[in-house]
Amino acid sequence: MAAAKGTRVNQREKRRMWELYQTLGSYTKVAKKMRRSRDTVAKYVLEYETALQITQLLTQKKEESQN
């Protein structure tokens, strides 16, 4: 496994992890590519997906209330 960076994950990296996961389909592959642990990648991919889902839901609710 690649050595950890020992730095915090920023928003750009979170998005990149999610994008790579959509392409590669594996936390392990993303982790190796980004030199992060598999657990870190899994945590932030799930966090990013949750944020996207919440944004989508709020947008949908807003549109429904305007109609």
Buried (B, 14 or more C-beta within 10 A) or exposed (E): EEEEEEEEBEEEBBEBBBEBBEEEEBBEBBBBBBEBBBEBBBBBBEBBEEEEEEEEEEEEEEEEEEE
